[in-house]
Amino acid sequence: MSEVLNRPAPPPDHTARYGSHREQVVDLRMPKDGPANGTMVVLIHGGFWRAAYDRTHTGPLADALAATGYTVVVPEYRRVGSFGGGWPGTFDDLSVFFETLPVIIAAHGIRTKRTVLVGHSAGGHLALWAAARHRLPAGSNWRSDWRPDAVVSLAGCSSLALTNVWELSRGAAADLLGGGVNDVPERYALADPGALLPLGVPVALLHGTMDEDVPVDMSREFAGLAQRSGDPVRLVELPGMDHFALIDPLSAAWPHVLEAIDDGA
């Protein structure tokens, strides 16, 4: 396990609530060392949707992004193993967070020109899903016409179906959705970004070729699906890098992360 997961980082500038549950909170980091560049990064943490992993481990990445000039927003959400986490609570939380985000940033005087969703591992799945909510059925409580300006998936679980079939992290997708893709196909149809293409926003998929937690074939498969749907998608394979290098600003992945955010994928 990478050292970055336990590396200390300065506390966020603000923490706000978007709901009544103790995990329905969001950290805000303001741009440092110069003027803001006008981009708000919504950074969604991973951990295979499990309560054992929270937003704390993204502190070094979030702080480095703020030091580069971004406004950084890091939401927490209920996860498998916490009360109400999994299906449907995790998706409820992300939906409510995005609906509440304009109010939160306005209350802190934040003005931005563009919004980029950045997600690592399971957070990559949630970032892609959040961008796909306009593709949900009209009757869905999660549906929204809002779209980000771009999505950057870092070693993301971009396909829940493959996460389930490949049995990643001891059945993490089945734990999230309450069953496998053959058991609850209707849930996968609503929660899997691969089932909701085209997203209609630029997507960058960054993935290390030595990733043993989420194999690089995950991003390769999603990139192919997205391209066939007509989505503007770019796959960046990082030779020799593992799962956690993607969230380590001290790793060789860091310039690629910044480039993906700045280019809008």
C-alpha positions as semicolon CSV with decimal commas, in nm:
position;residue;x (nm);y (nm);z (nm)
1;M;0,000;0,000;0,000
2;S;0,137;0,340;-0,099
3;E;0,284;0,579;0,154
4;V;0,066;0,858;0,015
5;L;-0,237;0,709;0,192
6;N;-0,087;0,802;0,530
7;R;0,105;1,115;0,433
8;P;-0,014;1,412;0,640
9;A;-0,160;1,717;0,469
10;P;-0,272;2,060;0,593
11;P;-0,639;2,075;0,697
12;P;-0,894;2,209;0,449
13;D;-0,983;2,577;0,458
14;H;-1,350;2,504;0,521
15;T;-1,580;2,208;0,581
16;A;-1,949;2,240;0,497
17;R;-2,252;2,013;0,528
18;Y;-2,479;1,905;0,246
19;G;-2,698;1,677;0,459
20;S;-2,773;1,572;0,815
21;H;-2,570;1,250;0,825
22;R;-2,223;1,289;0,975
23;E;-2,061;1,176;0,649
24;Q;-2,256;1,419;0,432
25;V;-1,982;1,680;0,443
26;V;-1,749;1,845;0,195
27;D;-1,401;1,996;0,236
28;L;-1,308;2,313;0,052
29;R;-0,953;2,419;-0,030
30;M;-0,890;2,763;-0,174
31;P;-0,622;2,838;-0,435
32;K;-0,283;2,917;-0,282
33;D;0,032;3,096;-0,392
34;G;-0,127;3,321;-0,649
35;P;-0,455;3,394;-0,824
36;A;-0,715;3,128;-0,886
37;N;-0,709;2,981;-1,235
38;G;-1,089;2,972;-1,259
39;T;-1,124;2,593;-1,242
40;M;-1,302;2,410;-0,963
41;V;-1,188;2,052;-0,917
42;V;-1,438;1,820;-0,750
43;L;-1,215;1,541;-0,619
44;I;-1,398;1,217;-0,537
45;H;-1,203;0,966;-0,333
46;G;-1,188;0,591;-0,384
47;G;-1,159;0,288;-0,160
48;F;-1,390;0,048;-0,345
49;W;-1,693;0,229;-0,196
50;R;-1,609;0,092;0,151
51;A;-1,631;0,273;0,483
52;A;-1,274;0,175;0,571
53;Y;-1,151;0,446;0,331
54;D;-1,253;0,809;0,363
55;R;-1,154;1,137;0,203
56;T;-0,854;1,188;0,435
57;H;-0,616;0,996;0,209
58;T;-0,671;1,244;-0,075
59;G;-0,532;1,527;0,140
60;P;-0,189;1,544;-0,029
61;L;-0,345;1,551;-0,377
62;A;-0,611;1,805;-0,280
63;D;-0,354;2,032;-0,116
64;A;-0,122;2,011;-0,417
65;L;-0,407;2,099;-0,652
66;A;-0,496;2,402;-0,440
67;A;-0,131;2,508;-0,440
68;T;-0,142;2,497;-0,820
69;G;-0,431;2,742;-0,832
70;Y;-0,745;2,528;-0,834
71;T;-1,041;2,555;-0,604
72;V;-1,071;2,201;-0,469
73;V;-1,390;2,045;-0,337
74;V;-1,371;1,701;-0,174
75;P;-1,707;1,544;-0,084
76;E;-1,750;1,264;0,165
77;Y;-2,031;1,017;0,108
78;R;-2,182;0,717;0,282
79;R;-2,008;0,396;0,188
80;V;-2,060;0,022;0,226
81;G;-2,026;-0,055;0,596
82;S;-2,158;0,282;0,714
83;F;-2,526;0,338;0,797
84;G;-2,720;0,392;0,476
85;G;-2,418;0,336;0,251
86;G;-2,417;0,127;-0,065
87;W;-2,734;0,099;-0,270
88;P;-2,900;0,345;-0,288
89;G;-2,746;0,573;-0,021
90;T;-2,410;0,627;-0,189
91;F;-2,582;0,747;-0,505
92;D;-2,832;0,954;-0,307
93;D;-2,542;1,133;-0,138
94;L;-2,356;1,215;-0,459
95;S;-2,676;1,345;-0,618
96;V;-2,764;1,566;-0,321
97;F;-2,406;1,689;-0,300
98;F;-2,403;1,806;-0,662
99;E;-2,743;1,971;-0,625
100;T;-2,622;2,153;-0,312
101;L;-2,276;2,245;-0,442
102;P;-2,378;2,578;-0,604
103;V;-2,520;2,695;-0,270
104;I;-2,210;2,586;-0,080
105;I;-1,961;2,760;-0,307
106;A;-2,175;3,076;-0,322
107;A;-2,181;3,087;0,058
108;H;-1,800;3,090;0,058
109;G;-1,770;3,351;-0,216
110;I;-1,629;3,105;-0,469
111;R;-1,661;3,195;-0,835
112;T;-1,541;2,957;-1,103
113;K;-1,543;2,939;-1,481
114;R;-1,533;2,565;-1,524
115;T;-1,582;2,247;-1,321
116;V;-1,377;1,931;-1,366
117;L;-1,466;1,609;-1,187
118;V;-1,160;1,409;-1,081
119;G;-1,208;1,066;-0,927
120;H;-0,969;0,795;-0,817
121;S;-1,054;0,424;-0,827
122;A;-1,415;0,394;-0,703
123;G;-1,421;0,774;-0,713
124;G;-1,349;0,751;-1,085
125;H;-1,668;0,550;-1,120
126;L;-1,863;0,807;-0,920
127;A;-1,720;1,098;-1,121
128;L;-1,820;0,935;-1,449
129;W;-2,162;0,845;-1,309
130;A;-2,220;1,201;-1,188
131;A;-2,148;1,326;-1,539
132;A;-2,393;1,070;-1,680
133;R;-2,696;1,160;-1,468
134;H;-2,859;1,338;-1,762
135;R;-2,879;0,995;-1,924
136;L;-3,086;0,844;-1,643
137;P;-3,459;0,780;-1,693
138;A;-3,685;1,080;-1,653
139;G;-3,841;0,939;-1,337
140;S;-3,513;0,885;-1,156
141;N;-3,451;1,095;-0,844
142;W;-3,085;1,108;-0,947
143;R;-3,142;1,253;-1,292
144;S;-3,000;1,599;-1,358
145;D;-2,938;1,801;-1,673
146;W;-2,620;1,947;-1,520
147;R;-2,291;1,836;-1,671
148;P;-1,932;1,914;-1,574
149;D;-1,690;2,062;-1,824
150;A;-1,475;1,749;-1,812
151;V;-1,407;1,428;-1,620
152;V;-1,066;1,290;-1,527
153;S;-1,068;0,929;-1,409
154;L;-0,756;0,818;-1,221
155;A;-0,727;0,438;-1,225
156;G;-1,105;0,441;-1,220
157;C;-1,355;0,158;-1,180
158;S;-1,517;0,289;-1,496
159;S;-1,721;-0,028;-1,553
160;L;-1,918;-0,173;-1,264
161;A;-1,997;-0,477;-1,476
162;L;-1,628;-0,556;-1,522
163;T;-1,555;-0,474;-1,158
164;N;-1,811;-0,741;-1,071
165;V;-1,709;-1,000;-1,330
166;W;-1,341;-0,960;-1,243
167;E;-1,430;-0,981;-0,872
168;L;-1,213;-0,681;-0,788
169;S;-1,148;-0,624;-0,417
170;R;-1,337;-0,935;-0,310
171;G;-1,669;-0,849;-0,471
172;A;-1,675;-0,473;-0,415
173;A;-1,927;-0,400;-0,692
174;A;-2,167;-0,664;-0,562
175;D;-2,133;-0,520;-0,212
176;L;-2,213;-0,173;-0,347
177;L;-2,519;-0,273;-0,548
178;G;-2,645;-0,562;-0,339
179;G;-2,567;-0,831;-0,594
180;G;-2,386;-0,920;-0,912
181;V;-2,467;-0,798;-1,260
182;N;-2,678;-1,109;-1,324
183;D;-2,861;-1,073;-0,991
184;V;-2,962;-0,705;-1,005
185;P;-2,916;-0,599;-1,370
186;E;-3,157;-0,309;-1,326
187;R;-2,925;-0,154;-1,066
188;Y;-2,622;-0,187;-1,290
189;A;-2,819;-0,022;-1,570
190;L;-2,867;0,287;-1,349
191;A;-2,527;0,292;-1,177
192;D;-2,274;0,182;-1,438
193;P;-2,129;0,462;-1,654
194;G;-2,064;0,209;-1,929
195;A;-2,439;0,154;-1,953
196;L;-2,511;0,528;-1,972
197;L;-2,294;0,631;-2,267
198;P;-2,259;0,870;-2,435
199;L;-2,176;1,108;-2,150
200;G;-2,149;1,409;-2,376
201;V;-1,848;1,556;-2,194
202;P;-1,472;1,520;-2,254
203;V;-1,319;1,235;-2,055
204;A;-0,955;1,158;-1,976
205;L;-0,869;0,814;-1,841
206;L;-0,531;0,794;-1,667
207;H;-0,414;0,448;-1,566
208;G;-0,088;0,288;-1,457
209;T;0,017;-0,023;-1,644
210;M;0,130;-0,191;-1,319
211;D;-0,201;-0,138;-1,139
212;E;-0,289;-0,458;-0,952
213;D;-0,601;-0,318;-0,784
214;V;-0,785;-0,198;-1,095
215;P;-0,617;-0,341;-1,407
216;V;-0,543;-0,100;-1,691
217;D;-0,769;-0,313;-1,912
218;M;-1,059;-0,149;-1,727
219;S;-0,980;0,191;-1,880
220;R;-0,899;0,034;-2,216
221;E;-1,240;-0,131;-2,230
222;F;-1,424;0,184;-2,124
223;A;-1,230;0,399;-2,372
224;G;-1,337;0,168;-2,652
225;L;-1,702;0,183;-2,547
226;A;-1,693;0,561;-2,511
227;Q;-1,528;0,612;-2,849
228;R;-1,786;0,395;-3,019
229;S;-2,061;0,601;-2,855
230;G;-1,910;0,919;-2,998
231;D;-1,774;1,061;-2,672
232;P;-1,448;1,260;-2,676
233;V;-1,228;1,033;-2,464
234;R;-0,852;1,015;-2,417
235;L;-0,669;0,721;-2,260
236;V;-0,329;0,788;-2,104
237;E;-0,141;0,477;-1,998
238;L;0,141;0,541;-1,752
239;P;0,412;0,275;-1,782
240;G;0,530;0,114;-1,460
241;M;0,291;0,304;-1,233
242;D;0,071;0,139;-0,971
243;H;-0,276;0,219;-0,841
244;F;-0,178;0,490;-0,594
245;A;0,078;0,677;-0,802
246;L;-0,216;0,851;-0,967
247;I;-0,306;1,037;-0,645
248;D;0,052;1,111;-0,537
249;P;0,169;1,461;-0,633
250;L;0,527;1,344;-0,570
251;S;0,502;1,073;-0,836
252;A;0,575;1,095;-1,207
253;A;0,198;1,082;-1,268
254;W;0,149;1,436;-1,132
255;P;0,223;1,630;-1,455
256;H;-0,016;1,405;-1,644
257;V;-0,292;1,473;-1,391
258;L;-0,245;1,849;-1,424
259;E;-0,239;1,828;-1,802
260;A;-0,564;1,631;-1,808
261;I;-0,737;1,886;-1,585
262;D;-0,604;2,187;-1,775
263;D;-0,680;2,045;-2,116
264;G;-1,036;1,965;-2,017
265;A;-0,955;1,609;-2,123
